[in-house]
Amino acid sequence: MIGLISATEAGGRARARLAGAWPARTRVYEGPVRDAFERAFRECEQVVCFLAAGAVVRLAAPLLAGKSVDPGVVCVDEGGRFAVALLGGHAGGANALARAVGEALGAEPVITTATDAVAVPGLDTLGFPVEGDVAGVTRAMLDGEAVALEAELAWPLPALPSNVSPPSAGAVPTLPQALGSAGPAPRGEGGKPTVRVSDRALEPALREVVLRPPSLVVGVGASKGAPVDEVLGLVRESLREAGLSALCVRELATVDAKRDEAGIVEAAGRLGVPLVTYGAEELAGVEVPNPSGAPLAAVGTPSVAEAAALRGGGELVVPKRKSERADGRPAMATCAIVRRPARGRLAVVGLGPGARDLLTPRARDELRRAAVLVGLDQYVDQIRDLLRPGTRIVESGLGAEEERARTAVAEAREGRAVALIGSGDAGVYAMASPALAEAGDDIDVVGVPGVTAALAAGALLGAPLGHDHVSISLSDLHTPWEVIERRVRAAAEADLVVTFYNPRSRGRDWQLPKSLALLAEHRAASTPVGVVRNASRPDESVRLTTLAALDPDSVDMMTVVTVGNTATRAIAGRMVTPRGYRWQGV
């Protein structure tokens, strides 16, 4: 919840605007300002004050307890010109809140956190739990000091500055062979700033930060009525004795029959991880070192803890063990621990039609999360300024779609965080299809939607897609014309609004006239047709014409052509397709 506080009439108006924009996320605090601020500070995750910055500093000073527990505080001037992240920029989310408040109120966000100011990723903002000297190592990164990257697990990280590198520059670090039997990985010496990626339970050394990736899966089994303290105590003891960090547990796993077992459910809740369950038949098919007849008789599988932990693959680092009860009664809980292999991450990102304000916030986040960016050179140029320093860029020209897809997948398979970009929506005539055809289940794939050319053109034309519609590419480079023609005929006969992508080029000048002729067999010559070139770009052009009047020579590859159905009308210069088949009011 976000607490909102103001002291004057002007501040109250701005406060009311924000409360109206975020009714479910905000709570207005009334009364004397000091009392209101103290209550909001105690009760809310974040606070927005429509007060002078100095006043907020004096109000907050006696309440500060530490960056890990204090709420994020944003200060907005009474004129609504600036949203200043004053307290808890990273840990409290004030930097992100300042940007969101700025967007909601039309204010300029003011971020003074050093890492944000120079686009260097804060070590406490990488999405992992972090321990150690965050401030000291971050300062070393900002000052250009050589920082060692000691990655015991090759977990995909965002781009880091060039002064942060593994011992062998350019190498992809991997988990040391036979970790555990060969002893711990070497630690930094002499206080050299170090970023370590590890799931081992170690105390950070001097000037060291330890990132805790979600590498561990704990399989659990329990008798009916097993106390949560017994389940949780077994899990924690098993992690401690194996020298593993509880911060790296990604999930608890068990059999479906135990999905509602209170002790297991509450143990997952206390650890702050999800509970994942599998069917007994599925677990029975997992090969385990310690099968047993007891769980087979009880729930239908010879193993619960080991099988559930191993279901997603990985290395069994703690075989099944049972809880021990002080009174000597039989154990009611079992657990096993698996280290999941690090998986690369491929984000397929749609950049929208070109205008920066049509690039989604999620797409921006993925661009900044990537260590490697793969894309068409002209698309890379559109978003180059959004990338973090240190991002490696792999760009190529037109006609290399399959090569880019293979490159992006190969980079992800090496354990890296990769963004593959495309215009519009990456899943519509763009890079998602070749990339996903190449990718297997050995990497994580995330799709980030974008504003498609059809949607961008439709918004400029009016509402041509108000009812059923279809998009058809007229490029026969990868699809035989016979197939394209069959699809155009089907759309014509079905009375669908049609958006033509890739309608005409210098080498393909007859497909568009042929397609228009096919549509004309089923709809009137006066059917509205919208022609949009370079939607959302500086040289954008929009024309509304008819099926009979459209000149195909005025169309090129940068154009989207939208042909209405039999109900589409031109109203006040706009193209409108009614939501129902029957035209209302005519």
N, C-alpha and C positions, 0 to 999 in steps of 0.2 A: 504494500500500500504506500502511496505517496502523499505525505502531508503537505497541505497548502496553507501559507500564512501571509497575511498582509496587515498593514497598519493604517493606510490612508485610503481615501476614496479612489484615487487613481490606481493604487496597487490592488484594491479590491476589484476593480473592473477587469484588470489583467488576470487576477486570480479566478474570477468567474468565467472568463474565456477558456482558461485551461481546464477548469472543472467541467465545463460544458463539453470540451473536446474529449476528455477522458473520464466520463462519469463512473465507470466501474473500477478505475485504478486510483482514484484520488479521494481524499477526505479533507474537508475544510475545517480548520481549527479556528474557533472564535475566542473572544475574550482578550484579556491583557496579553500583549505580545510575548513577554517573557514566559508567562505560564503556558501559552499556546505552543511556543517553540519547545519548551521542555517536554510537554506531553507528546508532541509529534516526534521529537528526537528519541523518546523512549519507545513509542508504539509503532513507528513506521520504518520501513526499509530505506526510504528516501524522503527528503524534504525539499520543497521549493519555497523560497522566501522572496516575497516581493518587497524587499527592503534594501537599504544601503548595505554594501559589502562590509563596511566597518561595524555596523550594528550587528550583523549576523556573526561576525568574528567574536564580538564581545559576548553575544548570547551563547555561542557554542563552546567557548574556551573552558568554562568550568565543567562541562559535561563530557569532555573527550576522555575516552577509555582506551582507544587503540584502533589502528586502521582496519583490523580484522573484524571489529564489532561495531564501530561507529557507522551510522547511516551515511549515504551519500547526500551532500547538501549542495543545492544549486541556488544562486542568488540572481534575481531578475530585477533590473532597475524599473522604477515606476513608469518610465516612458515605454517600456517593453522593447528597448533597443538591443539589449545584450542579455544573454543567459550564461552566467559565469559558474563554472564548476569549481566550487570553493573548497569542498572537503570530500575525501573518499573518491578520488577520480577513477581509480581502478577497482579497488576492493568494494567500494560502495556503489559503483556504477554511475558516479556523478558525471563523468565525461560523456557517456552515452546518453544520460538523461539531459544534459545541457544541449546536445544536438537535437534530441527529440523535442524538447521545449522550444528550441529555436525554430524548428520546423512548424510546430503547432501555432506559435505566436508571431512568426515572421521576424524573429529576433536573431541576432548574430551570436552563435555559440562561441564562448571564450574558453579555450582549453590551454592551460599552462603546464600540464604535466610534460616533463621533458621528452619522454618517449613519443607521446602523441604529437608534440610540436615538430619533431623531425622524422615522423613516420617510422620509428623503430618500434618493433613489437615489445610491449612490456612483458617481462618474464612471468608476471602474474596474470596475464591476459591471454595466454596461449591455449586455454581450455583444459589445463591439467592442474591438479593440486601441486603446490610448490612449497619447498622448504629451503631454509638457508638465508644467505645474505643477499636478498633480492635487490636492495638499494645499492649495495656496494658493487655487485656484478653488473647491474644496469648502468651505473656510473662509468664503469670501465668500458662497457660497450659504447656509450655515448662519447667517451673521451678518445675513442680510437685505439685503446689499449688492446693488445693481443689477448683474446679470450679463448680458452680451450673448450671444445665441445667433446665431451666424453660420453658417448652414447652406447651404453651396454645393451640397449634395445633400439633397433633402428626404427623408431616410431616416427611417422610423418609429422614434421614440424613445419610451421610457416617459414618464410624467408627470414634469415637472420643476416645482420650486417656482415660485410666481408671480413671484418676483424674477428669474427666468431667462426672457428673452423676446427675440424677434427685433426688429430695428430698428423695424419697423412692427408694433405689438402686434396679435396675432390673425392676422396673415398667415401663410400657409404658404410658407416659403422654398423656392425652386427653384434649380436649377443656372443660373448666369448664362448668358445667351444667348451663343453662340459663345465659350465659355470657351476660352482659349488664344489666339485671334486678338484678343480684346478685352483681354487682359492678365489678371493675377491679380485675384481679388476683393480689396477693400480690407481692410486689417488694422486691428485695434484700436489706438487711439492712447492715449498717456498712461498705459499700464499698467492700463487698465480690464479687470477680469476678464472673460474671454471663453471660451465653449465653441464651438469651430469643428468643423463636420462637413465633412470634405474628403478627397478621394483624391489631392490634389496632394502632391508631395514637398516639403514646406516645414518649416522649423524653427519650432516654436511660439514666439510672441512672449512678452514679459514678461506674466506672469499669464494665460497662455493654455493651454487644453487642446485638443488636436486628437483628435477621435474618428475612427476609420478604418473606415468602413462597407465591406462586401464588394461593391464596385461593379464590379470589373474581372474580365473573363474573358480568359485568354490562350490563344489557339489555337496549337497547335504541330504541326509536321510534322517527320519525321526519316527519313533513310536508315537502312537496316538497319545496326546496329552503331554508330550515332552515339554518341559519348561523352557522358556526363552533363554533364561540364564544358562541352562545346560548347553543349548544349541550354540548360543553366541560365545560362551566360554570356550567351547571346543574349537570353534573357528579361530578365535583370537589366539588361543594357545598354539594351534597348528601353524598359524602364520608366524608367530614369534619364534617357535622352535626351528622353523625352516629359514629364518632370517629374511622374511618377506614383509613388505609394508602393507598395512591394511588400506592405505590410501590408493593402492593399485588394484583393489578388488573392483571388477566391473559389474559383476552380477552374482547372485546365488542361484543355483540350479537344482531342481529336484524333479520327481515324477509327478504327473498330473494328479494322482490320487492324494498328494500332499499339498496341493495348491492352496488349501484353506487351513492347513495345520497352523494353529496360532503361534506356536513357538518359532516356526520357520518364517512365517510372514513377519512377525515382529522383529526377528533377528535381521532380516533384510532391511526393514525400516530403520532400525538403529544404526546399521552400517551405511545407510543412505544409498542403497543400490537396488536395482530392480530384482524381482524374483521371476525366474524363467522356468517353465515346466515343460516336460516332454511326456509323450505317451509311453506306457509300459512296454508295448510291443517295439516301439522305436528304440528304447533304451536296451531292450533285450538283444538287439542286433549290434550293440557296441561291444567290442572286445575289451575285456578288463583283466587285470592280473589277479583280482581277488573276488571272484563270484561267490555267492552264498545262497544257501537254500532258504534262509529266513525271509529275505525280501521277495524271493520268488513265490513263496507261499502267501505272503501278505499282500503284495501289490502286483505280482505277475511279471517281475523281472529279477534276474539273479544279481543285479547290481543297481543301486540308486545313486549313491554319492559319486563313485568313480565314473559310472556311465554318463551321468548328467553332466559332470565336469568335462568329460572327454567328447561329449556329443558334437561340439563345434570344432574339434581338432585341437592339437597342441601337445605339449609335453607334460606328462604326469609328474609333478615335482613333489607332491605329498600323497602317497598312496592312502587308501582308506584307513582311517583310524577311528576308534570309538571313544566316546566320552568316559570319564571315570567319576564315579559317585562316591562321596566320602562315607556313606553308610553301607557300601558294599553291594548295594542292589544292582541289578543288571543295567547296563548302559542304555539310554534312550535316544542317543544321537550318534550319527556317523558323519564324517566329512572327508573330502579329498580335494586337492588343489591342483589345478592345471594352469600352466603358462601358455596363453594363446600366442601364436606367432604374430609378429607385427605385420600389419597389412597396409599397403599403400592406399592412397585415397585419390580418386579421380572425380573432380567436380566438373560437370558439363554445363557451361554457363551461357545463357542467352543474354546478349547485350542490348536487346531491343532494336528499334529501327534506326537509331543513331543519335537522337537528342539525349544529352546527359541526364535531363530530368525524367526520362523514361527508362533509365537504368535502375533496376530495383535495388533497395537496400540489401537484400539477400545476395544479389550478384556482387555488389561492392564488397560485402563481407568475405565472400569466397575468393575474390581477386586478392584480397589482402591476406587471406589465409594460405594461399598457395606459395610453395617454394619454387615451382616450375610453372611457367605459363606457355601454352602451345596454341598457336592461332595463325590465321591469315594476316599477313603483314599490315594491311590497311585497317583491320579490326584492332590489332595490337596498338596501332597509333592512336586509336580513339580513347584507349583507357590506360595508356602507359603511365600517366601521371598518378594513377590510383594505386599502383603497385608499390609494395614495400621495397626499400633499398635491399639489394641482395637477391631479388627475384631473378631467376635465370629464365631468359626468354628464348623460345624456339619458334621462329616465325618462318613462313614460306609463302609463295605466291599462289595465284589462282591455279586451280586444277590439281592441287596436291592434297585433296581431302583425305584420301585413304592413308597417305603417308603421315599426315598430321594425327589421324586417329591411332595408327600403329605406334607412333612416337609417344603420344600421351599415355597409352596403355602400358607401353614398355617402361616409361618413367615411373608410373605408379607401381608396377611390379617390382621395381627396385626399392620400394618402401618410401617413396616420396609423396608429398602432398602436391597434386597437380591440378591445374585448371585448364580445361580445353574450352575455348571460346568460339561462339558463332553469333551471327547477327540474328535479330528477331528472337524467336524461341529456338534454342539449339535442337529441339526435337522436331521442328517443322522444316523439311528440306534443308537440314543443316547437319551439324557434326555428331549429334547424339546417336543416330542410326549406325554409321560406320564404327564409331567408338564402342558401342555396346555389342555390336556384332563381333568385335575383336576381343572384348574383355570377357574373362571367365569369372568364376566365383572366388578367385584368389585375391581380388582387390575389392575395396569398398567403392561404390559408385553413387554419386549424389547428383540429381538433376535440379537445375535452378531455372525456373521458367522465365521467359522474357516476353515482351510485347511483340507479337508477330506483325509482319507486314500487312496481313489482311485486317488485323484489328486497328493498326495505326491508320491505314487508309480508310477503313470504315468510319472511324471517329471523325476524320476530316470531311467525309462525304455526308455524314448525317447518321442514319441508322439502317444501312442496307442489309445488315445481317440479323435483322429482327426476328427472322424465322429460320427454318432449316436451310442450311447452306453447305457448300462444299468448296474445297480448294483443290485446284488441279494445276500441276506444272506442265507447261507445253514444251519443255526441253526433252528432246528425244535422244540425248546423249547416253542416258542410262536406261531409258524405258522405250521400247519399240513404239512407233507411231500407232500401230494397230491397237495397242493396249490403251494409249491415250485417247484415241478416237472413240473406242468403246465406252470409256468412262465419261467423255463429254456427251455422247448420245444418251447414256443412262441419266446423267444430270438434267439434260434437256427434257427427257420424257418424264422425269420425276418432279419437274417444276421447282428445282432447287436454285437458289441464288448461287452464282458461281464466281469465285475469285480466281483469276488466272495469274499464277506465278510464272516467271521467266517467259513472258508472252512472245517476245520477238527479239531477234538479234540479226546482225548483218548476214550471218550464214543460215538463219532460219526465218525466212520472211513470209512463208505461206501458211504456217500452222495456225496463226491467229485468225486470218480471214476464214480458213476452213472451219475452225471451231465456232466462230460467230455465225457462219452459215448453218451449222448444225443446230445451234440454239434458235436461230430464226425460224426453223421448221416448226417450233413449238411455242413461240411467243411473238408478240406483235413487234412491228418495226419501231414503235414508239417506246418500247421497253427502256427504262433508264439504264444508263451505263456510266459508271464512275471511273475516271482515269487519274491515278495519283502517281506522281513521280517523286522519288526521294522524300518520302514521308518523314516529317520531323527534322529534316536537314535544312540548312540555310537556303538552298535552291529549290525547295519544295514547290510543287505545282499541283493544282487540283482542278479538274474539269468535270462537268456533268454534261453528258451528251445522250444520245439514244443508240439503240442497236443498229438502226439504219444509217445514222450520221457519223458513226465512229470511223475515223481514218486510221487504219492500221499503221500507216507510215509514221504517225505521230507517237508511236509506242516503241520503247526499247527495253533492255534488260533491267533497267532501274525503275520500271513502271509496274504497278499493280493495276489490273483491270477487273472491275467488279460489275457483273451483269445481273440485273434484277430478275425476279421471277414474275409471273403474270399478275401478282398483286402489288408489286413495287411501284411507287409513285414518286414523282418529283414535286416537292412541296416547299415553296418559298426558297427555291434554289438548293434544296437538300434532297438527298436520296433516302426514301423511307420505305421499309418493308414492314407491314403490319404484323403484329404478333399472332393474329389469327388468320385462317385462310380466307374468311369473309371480310371484305373491306368494310370497316365501320364508318358510318356517317356519309356514305356515298349513295 
